Amino acid sequence: MFPGIGGRGMNPAKVKQMMKQMGINITEINDVEQVIIRTVDRDIVFNDANVSIMNAQGTDTYQIVGTPEEVARELQIPDDDVRLVAEQTGVSEDQARDALKDANGDLAEAILALSS
């Protein structure tokens, strides 16, 4: 990619100078405690993350180096949904919350399950 980079004896200061000449600037974010990437069904947590920002042509690219740990995300059921299901079906809020969890948060499915 870049001549001489990655080879033996390449001076890190020279590499940094070459990157700066090409308009690429890399900075480290110090004292990072944790990085979390959230998806619909899981979190990817880096507790030992080293984070750097590479700016090239006005675009920032973040690089995370560390050991990822995947954690399943628990479905969050809004209290308003629990109350609605409980009112519609005449069950307790605990039963309504359980039905909503079983239905992956689908109100209609939870109400139908409790009504039958």
C-alpha positions in Angstrom: 0.0 0.0 0.0 2.7 2.5 1.1 6.2 1.9 -0.1 8.5 0.8 2.7 5.7 0.7 5.4 5.6 -2.5 7.2 9.1 -3.4 6.2 12.0 -3.7 8.6 13.7 -0.6 9.8 10.9 1.8 8.9 11.1 4.8 11.2 7.8 5.5 12.9 8.4 9.2 12.8 9.0 9.0 9.1 5.8 7.0 8.6 3.9 9.7 10.6 5.5 12.4 8.5 4.6 10.6 5.2 1.0 10.2 6.4 0.8 13.8 7.3 2.0 14.8 3.8 -0.8 12.6 2.3 -3.4 14.4 4.5 -3.8 11.6 6.9 -3.8 12.4 10.6 -4.1 9.8 13.4 -4.8 10.7 17.0 -5.2 8.4 20.0 -8.1 8.9 22.5 -6.6 8.6 25.9 -8.1 7.1 29.1 -10.8 5.1 27.3 -12.7 3.1 29.9 -15.1 1.1 27.7 -16.5 1.0 24.2 -19.9 -0.5 23.5 -21.4 -1.3 20.1 -25.1 -1.9 20.5 -27.1 -4.0 18.0 -30.8 -5.0 18.2 -30.0 -8.3 19.9 -26.6 -7.9 21.5 -23.9 -5.6 22.8 -20.3 -5.9 21.9 -18.3 -4.6 24.8 -14.5 -3.7 24.8 -13.3 -3.2 28.4 -9.7 -2.9 27.3 -10.1 -0.7 24.2 -7.5 1.4 22.6 -9.2 3.9 20.3 -7.6 5.9 17.5 -9.1 8.4 15.1 -7.8 8.6 11.5 -8.8 11.7 9.6 -8.3 11.5 5.9 -9.8 14.1 3.5 -12.1 15.4 6.2 -13.5 12.0 7.1 -13.0 10.5 10.6 -12.6 6.8 10.9 -12.5 5.2 14.4 -10.4 2.2 15.1 -11.0 0.0 18.1 -8.4 -2.5 19.2 -9.1 -4.7 22.2 -10.9 -7.9 23.3 -14.6 -7.9 22.5 -17.1 -9.6 24.7 -20.6 -10.3 23.3 -23.5 -9.8 25.7 -27.1 -10.6 24.8 -29.5 -7.7 25.2 -32.6 -8.2 27.3 -35.8 -7.0 25.6 -36.9 -3.7 27.2 -40.6 -3.5 27.7 -42.1 0.0 28.2 -44.3 0.4 31.3 -47.0 1.9 29.1 -47.1 -1.3 27.1 -47.4 -3.4 30.3 -50.2 -1.3 31.6 -52.1 -1.4 28.3 -51.9 -5.2 28.1 -52.9 -5.6 31.7 -55.9 -3.3 31.2 -57.0 -5.0 28.0 -56.7 -8.5 29.5 -57.5 -8.0 33.2 -54.3 -9.6 34.4 -51.6 -8.3 36.7 -48.7 -6.2 35.4 -46.3 -9.0 36.1 -48.3 -11.4 33.9 -48.6 -8.7 31.2 -44.8 -8.1 31.3 -44.1 -11.9 31.0 -46.6 -12.2 28.1 -44.9 -9.2 26.3 -41.5 -10.8 26.8 -42.7 -14.1 25.4 -44.2 -12.1 22.4 -40.9 -10.1 21.9 -42.8 -6.9 22.7 -45.6 -7.5 20.3 -48.7 -5.9 22.0 -51.3 -7.7 19.9 -49.6 -11.1 20.3 -49.4 -10.7 24.1 -53.0 -9.6 24.3 -54.2 -12.6 22.2 -52.1 -15.0 24.3 -53.5 -13.8 27.5 -57.1 -13.7 26.2 -57.2 -17.3 25.2 
